[in-house]
Amino acid sequence: MKTTFAYLASAALLAVGLVKMAVQASTQSTLLIPTCLGQSVALPVASAGTPLLHCWGCYTAALGAVGLTVLAANGLKQTRQRRVSALS
């Protein structure tokens, strides 16, 4: 049950992050980039490219992808250990 919940949580994080990135990309007409001195630089969407998608959605999607990868690797490891112990 814990593994199922972990898979669902990781998949939800990935989905929410991707949705947030898509929503942000479709709603903004300019991208405001904060500078070191407390000011910000406005960048039109046409020239923003991939930095436009950079928001908390990036980190959420990355966390979900890492979680799914770790869970899948752990599942493969456990399956392999079961097979080896069954053959012994």
N, C-alpha and C positions, 0 to 999 in steps of 0.2 A: 504494500500500500504506500509506503514511503517513496519508493522508486516511481510509482505511477504519479504521485503528487509532484515529485521533482520534475518529471518529464512534462507534466501539464504546466507547471509554473515556468519552466524554461521556454516552452513553446509560446505561452502567453506573453512573456517578456519580449520574445522575438517578434511576435505579431504586433504588439502594442508599439514597439520601437519603429517597425516598418510603417505602420499606419501614421504615427506622429511625423515621421520624415516626409511621407507623402502629403499629409495635410499642410505641413509647413511650406513645402515646395509649391503647393498649388494656391496658397492664400497670400503670400507676401509679394509685394511689387518691388520692394527694396530690401536689401540686407544691411543691417546696422552692425558694424564690427567695432567693438570697443577698443580703444587704444590705451597705451600705458599711462597717459596723462589725464585720464578721466573723460576724454572726449570720445566721439565715435565717428566713423567714416561710413557714409551711405554709399551702397553699391547697387546699381540697377540689377534687376533679376536677369536681364539678357546677358550680362557679362559675369554673373556670379558663378555659374556652373555648379560643380559639386559642392563647394563650400556652403551653398544655400541649404543643403540637406543636413548641415552640421548643427545639431541641437541635442537635447537630452535623449532624443529618439535613437541617435547613433549609439550612445552608451548602453541604452536599454536593449537594443537589438544585438549589440556585441555580447552583452552579458548573457542573453538568451541563447545565442549561438554557441558560446563557450560552454554554457551549462549543458546543452544538448550533446555537444561533442564529448565532454567529460563523462556524462551518463552513458553514452553509447560505448565509449572505450571501456568503461568499468563493466558494462554488461557483457562485452566481448571477452574480457578477462575472466569474468566469473564463469561464462559458458565454457571457455577453454579449460579452466581448472576442473570443472565438473567432468568434462570428457576425459581428461588425463587421469583423474582419480577413478573413473569408471573402468578404464582400461587397465589400471594397476591391479 
